[in-house]
Amino acid sequence: MADRLRSLVGAESGRALQEKLERWYRDYEINSCDQNLNRCCEIIELNSEIQGQLFAILYETSQEGGHCAGVETIKTRLLPWLRTCFSCTTSGKLFENNLSLTQDSIEKEKQLLGLPSNLNFRLQELEKELTSTRIELSRAKQLLPRSRSPSPRRGVSKSCSPLHLRSYSPGRARRTNASRRAFLVARFGDIYAQERLEAETLLRKYISDMEMVQRIIYAAAVESFHAAKMAYRQFKIHVRETLSIGHSGPESLEDKVLDFIVQHEDLYGVQSSVNEVIRSMNINPKISLPPEIDFIVISTLIRELCCVAFSMQTLVPPLDISVGIDGELFSENKYHRGVESDFTAALVAYHVWPALMENDVVIVKGRAVTKRGALWPCRSRGKSRSRSCSRSRSTSPLLSRHLSRSRSLSPLRSGSSSKWTY
């Protein structure tokens, strides 16, 4: 129990909740309705996470006391509160049976106590449903060609795919495009101001070189957008294949696919993208970590970036980041100068945060550090710095050959992946 409580205190979720409430209060009058609703849902989600952890601690604490310890406290403090929060109504009136209320409260308590496992179970179920969808689609492709003119009744079974079990509102994606865009742009700025600084603080505990810390965070941002865009393309293909089977009506298939994705972004398996980002960073020759830690320490930043990047692909037009190159000419239109910069230098030594773009137009400026003679970051650092920059997470011959090939990628492949051009 003490470990779980220590973890809850160390996460500083309560402080984050208070900060989000204060930020929402300041911006409430200038926000749109959708922005305020999104802020409220964000706070509710954070509060539910804290509540779920507290219920887990409550359960473990009650187990430590044996069968009888704490019974009176639960009866006098917990159950009345649960009765107030989760009481059921019939025709606008409360149930009068106190026993039913108490049992209902206990069931709700059990559900809350198992909240983390329930979420994991739901994700596993969704993965199983998606797998079964692909199997059913492959079977359908084998059976549809048998009949050139299938009757309307011979459609796909309603239970063949989780996508058909979900309802959605046609045209909603385009109607809400402006409000969703404004929210995501603001969220991108919030990540820079909050999650990025938290990740920077964590890394500074192990890395004294501020440049390396900022390079790691920039690499995480670039790889997160790349992984999220790849996941979005694959997810969109699966949705299009499923919805195209029974597609009809005036709405185009592409609009139908976009509407579905916008309203069911919870099906995005963000953890897979997080894992992919960490794998890419582990073989990136331009960043390194001490052996006692791993890039998983900044997984919170990576997860938030992946979620935002995935949602940005649902916009029309989509938003993306500009991937910078060391030694490029500094652009006042694209970047702010970092405080470590030589303000008379014209070349970028390294990047701190990417610029947010929409059709090659800068929406939010990034941040870069300029220095004189910044053609290659390892050139002026001496042999020890060169070894550090070229160090990878593995020294196997296979990985060395992979890294040597990555420096001479074909134009097509280099255009489809970040591959350490930053």
N, C-alpha and C positions, 0 to 999 in steps of 0.2 A: 504493500500500500504506500509506504514511504517513497519508494521509487516512482510510482505513478504520480503521487502528489508533487514530488520534486520536479518531475517532467512537466507537469501542468504549470508550476510556478516559473520554471525556466523558459517556457514558451512565451510567456508574457502575453497570453491571449486576452486577459482582462484589460491590460493597458491598450492593446490594439483595438479592442471593442470600444473603449472610451474615446480613443482618438478618432475612430470612424464616426462615432456619434457626434463628436464636436465638429468634425469636418462637414458632416451632412447638415448639421444645424446652421453652419455658416453659409452653405451654398444652397439651402432649401429654397429661398425666394427666387434665385436666378436659375434654378434647375427646371427642366421640363418635367412633365408628369412621369414619363417613362424613366427619366434619370432618377427621380425621387423613389419610384417604385423599385428600381434596381438597387439603389443604395439600401433601401429598407430590407430587401430580400438578402442582400449581402450581410447585413448586420444580423438578421435572423439566423442565417446559416452559421455564422461565427458563434452566436449565442448557443445554438443547438450543439455545436461541437464541444463547447465548454461544459454544457449541461450533461452531455453524454459521458464525458470524462468524470464529472462529479458523481454521476450515478454509478459508474464503474468503481470509483473509490468507495462510495457508500456500500456497495455490495461486498467488496473485499474487507472493509472494516467490520461489517456485520458477521462475516465468516470467521474473523479472528476471535470474536467474542463467544463463539459456540452457538448452541441452538436457542438459548433463552436470553442472552445478553442483547440489550438494545431494543427489545420488543416494545417496551412502553414508550420509548422515544419515537419509534416508527409509528405507533398507533396515534400518539398525541400530536406529532409534528408533521410527519410525511404524508400519512393517509388523508388527513383533512385538506392538505394543500393539493394533493392529487385529485381529491373529490371536486375541489373548486375548478381545477384546470381542465379536467377531462370528463366532467359530468355530461351525460347524454340528455337530449331533449326530445320530447314527443309532442307535436302540435303546439310548440312554444312553451310547454310546461316541463319542469324537471321531474324525473322519476321520484316517486315518493318512497320507494323501497330502499332503505339505507343499506341493506345487505347487498343488493344489486350494485349500488354505487361503490361499495367497498370492494367487491369482487372485480368490478370494472376497473377500479383504480389499481388494484394489484396487477391485473393483466397489463395495464398501461405501464406500470412500473417495470414489469418483466421485459416489455418491449424496449423501454428506454435503457434498461440495464444491458440489453443485447444490441444496442444501436450500432457500434462499430462492426460487429460480425454480420449484422443484417445488411449493412451497406456492402460489405465484401461479398456476401452471398448474392445480393442483387446484381452486382457486377459480373459475378461468375455465371449467373443465370442468363444475363444478356449476351455474354460471349457464347454460351451454349446455343441460344436462340439464333444468333447470327450464323453460327456454324451450320445449324440445321437448315437455315434459309438458303445457304449456298448449296447444300446437298439437294434440297427440293428444287432449286433453280436449275441445277444440272440435269435432274430428272425431267423437269418440264421441257428443257431444250431438246431432250431426246424424244419426248412424246409429242410435242406440238407439230413437228413436220409431218406426222402421219395424216393429219387432216388439213386440207388446204383451206377449208371454210368452216371453222369451228362455230358452233352455235353460241349465242350469248350465254346460255346456261353452263357451257363447258368452260368456265373460268377457273382460275387458280383457287384452291381451297382457302377459305378465310383463315384457317389455322396454320397455313404453311409458312408464314413469315411473321416475325414480330413487327415488321414495318406496317403490315396491313392491320395490325391490332391497335395502331396508334392513330388517333384522329388529328386533323390539322385544319387550319383556316386558310383557304386558297387566297393567294395574293398578299398574305400578311407580310412576307419578307420585304416586298417593295414598299408597302405602306409604312413600315417601321424602319426603313433603311436610314433615314436622316437621324432619327433618335438613337438608333443603335450605333451609328457612326460616331455621334457626339459622345456617347458613353464610352466606347472603346478607345477613342482618342484620349479622353480624360483618364481612363484606367491605365493606359500606357504611361501617362505622366505620373500617376500615382505609384506605379511599379518603380519608376526611376527614383522617386522621392522616398519610398519606404522600403520595399523588398530589396532594391539594389543596395541601399545603405546598410541594411541588416546583413546582407551577404558580404559586403565589404568589411564590416566589423568582425564577422566570423573568420574571414580569411586572414585579417591582420593579426589574429592571435597566433597564427602559424607561419606567416610570411611577412618579413620585414620590408621587402621590396614593394613599394606602392605601385610601381609600374606593372609588375607581374600580377598583382591583385586586380588592377583595372583591366589588364589583358584577359585574365580569366573570366571576368564578368562580361566583357564584350564578346568573348568567344561563346559564352553561355547564351547570350541574347541571339547571336547569329545562328547558332546551331538549333536553338529552340524554334525559331521561325522556320528554318529549313525542315525540321522534323514535323512540325505542325502542318506545314503546307503539303508535305508528302502524305501525311495521314488523312488530310482533308480530301486530297485527290482520290485516294483509295476508297474512303468512305462514300464519296459522291458516286463513284463507279458502282459500288454495291447498291446504293439507293436507286440509281437510275435503272440498273438491270431489273430490280424488283418491281419498281413502279411502272416500267414500260410494258410489263405483261398485261396488266389490266387498264392501261391508260386510255381515257376517252374524255371527250368534253372540249369546251372552247379553250381552256387553259393549256399553254404549251407544256411539254414534258419538263423542260428545263426549269420553268417557273414552279412546277409542281415539286420537283426535286429540291429546289432551293427552299421552298416553304417548309418542306418536311425537315430538312437539316436545321433550319433556324429554330424550329419549335421542338427539336429533339437533340440538342447539342449534348445532352447528358449521356448519349450513347457513345460519345467520343472517348476512346480509351487513352486518356492522357498519360497514364503511367507507362505505357509502351513508348510514347514519345520521350518521356523523361529518361527512360533507360537508354534509348537511342542517342540522346544528347550526351549522356555521360560516357557512352562507348566512344563517340566521336571525339570528345574532349580528351579521353585517355590516350588517344593516338595522335593528338595534335602536337607537332614538334615545336610549336611556338609558345606553349604554356607548360608549366610544370608545378608539381606540388611536393611538399615533404613526404617521405614514405609513411609517416604515421597517420595521414588523413587521406580522404578520397573526395572526389568532386560531389559526392552525395551530400556533403555538408551544405551545399547551396541548392539542394533539390527544391526547396520552397520557391526560390526565385525562378528556377527552370520551369516548375509546374505552372506558375502564374503566367509566365511568358508564353508557354505552349497554349494555354487556354485562350489568352487574348489573341494570339496569332491565328489559331483555328477559327475563332469567331470573326476575325477581320476578313477571312476568305469568303464569308457569306455576304459581304457587302457588295454593292454594285456602284462603282468599280471597287475591287478589293484593295485593302491597304497592305503595304509591305514595307520592309526596311531597306535602306541602302547599305550594301556591304562595302566598306572602305578598304583601301589598300595602303599599307605602310609606304611612306614616301610620296604619296599623291599630293597634288597641289591643294593647299587649304582653301576651302570655299566658305566665305562669310554667309552665303545663302543656305548652306547645308549644316554648318557646325558652329557651336560656340567654342571658344578656346578654354581649355582646362587651366586651372590655376598654376599647374606646373609648367606651363608653356613659356617659350621664348616668344614674346609678342612681336618681335621683328622678323621671326622666321616665317618662311613661306611654305614649308613642307611639313606634312603630318608625320610625326614620329610613331604614334600609336593612337588608337581610338578608345574612348571611354564608354560611349553609348551611341547606338546607331540613330540615324535620322529616320523619321517615319514619312513614307512617300505615298502619293496617290497619283498614278499615271505620270511618273517622273516629276511630279510637283511636290516640293517639301511641305509637309503638313506640320511636323514638329521637328525642330532642329535637334541634331545630335550633339555630341561633345567630343572633341579631339585635342590632343596635345601636340603642339608644334615645337620643333627644335631645329637648330641649324645643322646642316649636313645629315639630315634624317633620311638617308636613302635605304638603309637596312638596319634594323634595330640592334642586331648583334655585332655590327661592324666596329663600333666604338666602345665596346664593353670589355675587350680583352678576351683571353682564352677561356677563363673560368665562366664568363657570361655566355660565350659561344657554346660551351658544353651544356650549360643550363638550358639555353634556348632550343638546342637540338635534342635534348633528352626526351625520350618517350617513356611511356609507362611499361614498356616491355622491350627487351633487348634480343628477342629471338630473331634468327635470320629471316624467317618468313615476314615478320613485321617490318624489318629493315628494307626488304625488297618492296613491300607494299608502300612504304613511305617514299622510296626513291621513284616508284612509278607515279605516285600522286603529284610529284612536282612537274611531270611532263604529261599532263592530262590532255586529251583531245579537246578542241574548242567546244564540241557538243557536250561532253561530259562535264567540263569545267563550268559550263553555263548552267547546269542543272543542280549543282551542289556548291556549297560554300567552300569546302576544302582548303581552308586556311589561307584565303587571299587577303584576309584582314591582318 
